[in-house]
Amino acid sequence: MALSTRGTAQRITTDFASGPEPPVDMVASTNAQLAVVVVLGVVLAGALAYALWRIVTVRRPLMLCMVVGAGLCGFTEPVWDTLSNIWFPQIGQWTGFSAFGRAIPVWIFGAYALYWGVLPYVFLRLVGTAPPRRKLAMGLALLVLANAAMEIPLLIADLHDYYGPHGLTVAGLPLHWMLINGTAAFLVGVTALRLDARLPGWRRLGVLLVPPLVQPAVSMALGWPFFVTVHSGATTAAVWVASTAVVGLSLLVLFLVAPMALPASTGSDRVPSERSNESTHP
């Protein structure tokens, strides 16, 4: 006797899709999209020029690998959109690709390259100078606040939206996503630096894999309490509790792993200088 799983599959799909309805009537402004593409293009052109200069002058491909690898992370965007009720307007949008029933804008790759590649590299350069602990605090604040600086203008321009309950938000941006992204960006940067320092020769190109591996792993590890709660039909109060739990978990992880970014003189691990094989100055 054959067993039919059609009803079960249909029920699972329906349950997963339950929840707030996305703002399907949102329309993407052509002028706003053009502004985003131009700004990202100019910034990334400068970053790539500097990355190539670093390769020519000191033979360090770290920044180039981080930027390219971070751009690849853009393919994970529909996962977070589905799990966390994020919506990009389908009407008038310059679409790069679609997955899970979500159309993702073409500029998402540039945004990811900037946030997950350029900014973690800037963070590493900042922390690599004295006084280290003050620079560490400044660098962590940079990663968290940069998320707000990048996303809030997009929210104001109606180029994307967080719909449904999300707990505490700042101008429409959930606080838990600011902490998830900031923590993940920190771990992308530190992991890339440590791996680059320990890989010889052409194997340093393996750093390119760090952003597309670390960013999704950290985002899922920190965000799962919210993802599960918001898709379980829980009350708004429960969603707030889950969002607060994600914020607390992210802050705990930052507290525990932040010393990894400190130079050898203040951190627990030895990080040799750039003139040898490793560096706190990427």
C-alpha positions in Angstrom: 0.0 0.0 0.0 1.5 3.3 -1.0 1.5 6.2 1.5 0.6 9.6 0.2 2.4 12.6 1.7 0.8 15.2 -0.5 -1.6 16.5 2.3 1.3 16.7 4.8 3.5 18.6 2.4 0.7 21.0 1.6 -0.1 21.5 5.3 3.6 22.2 6.1 3.9 24.7 3.3 0.7 26.5 4.4 1.8 26.7 8.0 5.2 28.0 7.0 3.7 30.7 4.9 1.2 31.8 7.5 1.6 35.2 9.1 1.4 38.8 8.1 0.8 39.6 4.5 3.6 41.4 2.7 2.9 44.9 1.3 2.5 43.6 -2.3 1.4 47.0 -3.5 4.7 48.7 -2.8 6.3 50.3 -5.9 10.0 50.8 -6.3 11.0 54.3 -7.3 13.3 54.5 -10.4 15.1 57.5 -9.0 15.7 55.9 -5.7 17.1 52.7 -7.3 19.3 54.8 -9.6 20.7 56.7 -6.6 21.4 53.4 -4.8 23.2 51.9 -7.8 25.3 55.1 -8.3 26.3 55.4 -4.7 27.2 51.7 -4.4 29.0 51.8 -7.7 31.2 54.8 -6.7 32.0 53.4 -3.2 32.8 49.9 -4.5 34.9 51.2 -7.4 37.1 53.1 -4.9 37.2 50.0 -2.6 38.2 47.7 -5.5 40.9 50.2 -6.7 42.4 50.2 -3.1 42.2 46.4 -2.9 44.1 46.1 -6.2 46.7 48.6 -5.0 47.2 46.4 -1.8 47.8 43.4 -4.0 50.4 45.3 -6.1 52.2 47.0 -3.2 52.1 44.4 -0.4 50.8 41.3 -2.1 47.8 41.0 0.2 44.6 39.9 -1.6 42.6 40.0 1.7 40.4 43.0 0.9 39.6 41.9 -2.6 38.7 38.4 -1.4 36.5 39.8 1.3 34.6 42.2 -1.1 34.1 39.5 -3.8 33.1 36.9 -1.3 30.7 39.3 0.4 29.0 40.0 -2.9 28.2 36.3 -3.2 26.3 36.6 0.1 23.6 38.5 -1.8 22.3 35.1 -3.0 21.2 34.4 0.6 18.9 37.4 0.8 15.7 35.6 -0.1 16.3 33.2 2.8 16.2 36.1 5.3 13.3 37.7 3.5 11.3 34.6 3.9 12.3 33.8 7.5 12.1 37.4 8.8 9.2 38.9 6.9 11.2 41.3 4.7 9.8 42.5 1.4 11.3 44.2 -1.6 8.7 45.8 -3.9 7.9 43.7 -6.9 6.5 46.5 -8.9 9.0 48.7 -10.8 12.0 46.9 -9.2 15.2 46.3 -11.1 15.3 42.6 -10.2 18.5 40.6 -10.1 17.1 37.2 -9.4 14.1 35.5 -7.7 13.9 32.6 -5.2 11.4 31.4 -2.7 8.8 33.5 -4.3 10.8 36.7 -3.6 12.3 39.0 -6.2 15.6 40.4 -5.1 16.9 43.8 -6.5 20.0 43.8 -8.6 21.8 46.2 -6.3 21.7 43.7 -3.4 25.1 42.3 -4.4 26.7 45.7 -4.1 25.1 46.4 -0.7 26.4 43.0 0.5 29.8 43.6 -0.9 29.9 46.9 1.0 28.5 45.8 4.3 30.0 42.3 4.5 33.3 43.0 2.7 34.4 46.7 2.8 33.2 47.6 6.3 34.7 44.5 8.1 38.0 45.3 6.4 37.8 49.0 7.6 37.0 47.6 11.0 40.2 45.4 10.9 42.3 48.4 9.9 40.8 50.5 12.7 41.3 47.9 15.4 44.8 47.2 14.2 46.0 50.6 15.6 46.4 51.8 19.2 44.8 52.2 21.7 43.3 48.8 20.9 40.4 48.6 23.3 39.1 52.0 22.4 39.4 51.2 18.7 37.7 47.9 19.2 34.6 49.7 20.7 34.6 52.2 17.9 34.9 49.4 15.3 32.0 47.4 16.8 29.9 50.6 16.9 30.8 51.2 13.3 29.5 47.8 12.2 26.2 48.1 14.0 25.5 51.7 13.2 26.5 51.3 9.6 23.7 48.8 9.2 21.3 51.5 10.3 22.9 54.1 8.1 22.6 51.8 5.0 19.1 50.4 5.6 17.1 53.3 7.1 17.4 55.4 3.9 16.2 52.4 1.9 13.2 52.0 4.2 12.4 55.7 3.9 12.6 55.4 0.1 10.3 52.3 0.2 12.9 50.1 -1.4 12.2 47.4 1.2 10.1 46.9 4.3 10.0 44.8 7.4 6.4 43.9 7.7 4.5 42.4 10.7 5.7 42.5 14.3 9.5 42.8 14.8 9.9 43.9 18.4 11.9 47.1 18.9 12.6 49.0 15.7 14.5 52.2 14.8 12.9 54.0 11.9 11.4 50.7 10.8 14.7 48.8 11.2 14.5 46.0 13.8 17.1 46.3 16.5 17.7 42.5 16.4 18.8 42.7 12.8 21.2 45.6 13.6 22.8 43.3 16.2 22.7 40.2 14.0 24.3 41.9 11.1 26.9 43.7 13.2 27.9 40.5 15.0 28.1 38.6 11.7 30.2 41.4 10.0 32.6 41.3 13.0 33.0 37.5 12.7 33.5 37.7 8.9 36.3 40.2 9.4 38.1 38.4 12.2 37.8 35.0 10.6 39.1 36.4 7.3 42.0 38.0 9.0 43.0 34.9 11.0 42.6 32.6 8.0 44.6 35.0 5.7 47.3 35.1 8.3 47.7 31.4 8.4 47.4 30.5 4.7 50.6 30.5 2.5 50.8 31.8 -1.0 47.9 31.3 -3.3 45.9 29.6 -0.6 45.1 33.0 0.8 42.5 33.2 -2.0 40.5 30.8 0.1 39.5 33.8 2.2 37.0 34.5 -0.6 34.9 31.7 1.0 34.7 33.3 4.4 31.9 35.8 3.9 29.5 33.4 2.1 30.1 30.7 4.8 30.3 32.8 8.0 27.6 35.4 7.3 24.7 32.9 6.8 25.9 30.6 9.6 26.1 33.5 12.2 22.8 35.0 11.0 21.0 31.8 11.4 22.6 30.9 14.7 21.6 34.3 16.2 18.3 34.8 14.5 16.6 31.4 14.9 14.6 32.4 18.1 12.9 35.1 16.1 12.5 33.1 12.9 10.8 30.2 14.7 8.6 32.4 16.8 7.3 34.7 14.0 6.4 31.6 11.9 4.7 29.7 14.7 1.6 31.8 14.9 2.8 33.3 18.2 1.4 36.4 19.7 3.0 39.8 19.2 4.2 39.7 22.8 6.0 36.4 22.1 7.6 38.0 19.0 8.9 40.8 21.2 10.4 38.3 23.6 12.0 36.5 20.8 13.4 39.7 19.3 14.8 40.7 22.7 16.4 37.3 23.1 18.1 37.7 19.7 19.5 41.1 20.8 20.8 39.6 24.1 22.3 36.6 22.3 24.1 38.8 19.8 25.5 41.1 22.6 26.7 38.0 24.5 28.5 36.6 21.4 30.1 40.0 20.8 31.2 40.2 24.4 32.7 36.7 24.2 34.5 36.9 20.9 35.4 40.6 20.7 39.0 40.0 22.2 39.7 37.9 19.1 40.2 41.2 17.2 42.7 42.7 19.6 46.4 42.9 18.7 48.8 40.4 20.2 49.9 42.8 23.0 46.4 42.9 24.5 44.6 39.8 23.2 45.2 36.2 24.2 46.3 34.9 20.8 49.5 35.8 19.1 49.1 37.6 15.8 52.4 38.2 14.1 53.2 41.3 12.1 52.4 41.8 8.4 56.1 41.5 7.6 56.0 37.9 8.6 52.9 35.9 7.7 50.2 37.5 9.8 49.0 40.9 10.7 46.7 43.0 12.7 47.1 45.5 9.8 45.4 43.7 6.9 
